[in-house]
Amino acid sequence: MISECGKSLTVLVDSVDSNVEELKNIILRYAMKSGGRRITLILHKEARTRPLELIKDSILNNHVYSLIIYELESRGEALELLEKHVCNDSILVLTTRDNLEELLRRLDGKVLFEVV
Amino acid sequence: MGYEIVLTSDRTMMSNHHGKEFLGFIATGPPIAMPESLWMMLAAPKVKVDDAGRPREAPYGMRKIEAVLRDAGFNAAIIDPDHIDKHLDSMKILMLSHHDYFAYGPPSSEWWSITGMEPINRRSFIRFMNSPVVRKAKEKGVKIIVGGPAAWQWLYELELMDKWGVDTIVDGEGEKVVVELVEKALRNEPLPRYVYVGAGDVPGVNEIPVIKGASVNGLVEIMRGCPRGCRFCSVTLRPLRFIPLEKILAEIDVNIRSGLKGAILHSEDVLLYHADGVKPRPDPILRLHREVLERIGEKRSLAWSHVSLAAVKYAEENHKLISKLMNELVLNEHRRFLGVEVGIETGSVKLAHEIMRAKSSPYPVEEWPNVVEDAFRIMHENKIIPAATVILGIPGETPDDVMKTIELIERLKPYRSIIVPMFFVPMGALKHNAWFLRDHLKHEHIDALLAMYNHTIYWAEDIMNKFYFSEPYHAPLKLLLKYFMGYVRKQVNRYAGRLEEIIKK
């Protein structure tokens, strides 16, 4: 189930100190568009976003979507994990304006970007 | 030979509770009127193990995960918590499961709230996680994966998750997740911190394996999920699946081969096995019981985990199914009762309408108090002994709702049963609401607690003497429980009238 392809949404959270509520709304919007029922979140500690703290109150944990959350030590490890992701399902990167250009170069055109 | 993957839990889980499932609930309370060691002995005695430390019987959910891993070819086994040191050299993954890791579930949370003392299950689990063997395992790089019905509680204990080095929380049915997680862990790949298994990823009946070793007190699952949609419950949000009879019987055989003395049929509502919606059908129920009883023979005990009161009433009134089951199949000179858990939750029709509209189905929700009383009468007449729950502090509850609950409890006085209070815990569709704690107790809640206490004390001795502890070897247990009940009775009588003040202190 964890690496299974097919109608899943994978999200890399690369923006620092993201507001979890805002993230939740963006992610759900894309999840609905993807039409799937599985969301994988890739986070890294450099981004200082800890959604586990809020997931207990979050509508992401709503018994409909399967949710897989990775929390890696560094941004490099998070990007590496995303690059290894073999599925061609929807991939969304939430990033800052500063990082956008670098990520556009590094990740190919199949990835959707949203600046937060 | 050591195991690479060790599944375990603390002693409050890894016990057969003297062969009496209900005694396991004692572990949800703090030790009262006796030392902790005696309380543990009463609630959770050690189980028999083999040379490798594998328990003769183990929690059912862990048996399922063990079976999935072994079917996939992994070197995995459930190991008693006192014996995991035997596998320290070989262990690469430690998998934990629990019904109530931190005592945040019902009824632990309310005993904790009322007494102000930490329940035994929490103390025991924390002691286990801090034990030298678990710390040593972590130092050696063993991955720790936690799951089970109380996995959600880790989200409230993220600091402990970091302190103890828990790698992954798996919340939900684990059969389709666990192999992949273990493969990742063994390959040293990054593990997810959290996995929630949504409705679309639960296993189908063909993906649920047959257990390889015996389950605690012979518990065997006959269904998963529940169609009633009660808003305080998380089970009801899972898809409904009926386990095929041949798989049920295969698991009964596993338990019998291990020498267990009984079977517990597990479902959120046993009478809904292959039902027509919420209407029980006699044929599948009778066939299930006939085949199970044929397997377990005349001397082994039989229990149901849960049944709904509406199903009991409907089954008896429309098909005489309860009396047929009990008188023609279950009861004999060795099996003199059948125990089961039931949910009353509230006596208020208004509240029932808001949070559990389908619990009374196929009867209208306005009939809920009558459904409860009729079902209790039917069970009493047929020697089914229910342990019932009532929830206090449901969001939106008014003093009048609590009064209606007290009235209903009083109507149930003639019927052999015990009634246990539960403080509302935010779960299921109501998970965003606040916890009900002792600071929220009002006068009417104290009255409700006393009504349940009076009912339970009234019937407990009768149940203990005539039904529950009939074997001579149960005498010390019976004595200990009688002593405890006597102590509680004395304290309640002594402080009656001042309970509200004392609890809120």
Interface residues (C-beta under 8 A of the other chain):
Chain A: M1 I2 S3 R37 R38 T40 R50 L52 E53 I55 K56 D57 N61 H63 V64 Y65 S66 L67 I68 I69 Y70 E71 L72 E77 L81
Chain B: W152 L155 Y156 L158 D171 G172 K176 V177 E180 L181 K184 P190 L191 P192 R193 Y194 V195 Y196 V197 G198 A199 G200 D201 S234 L237 R238 K431 H432
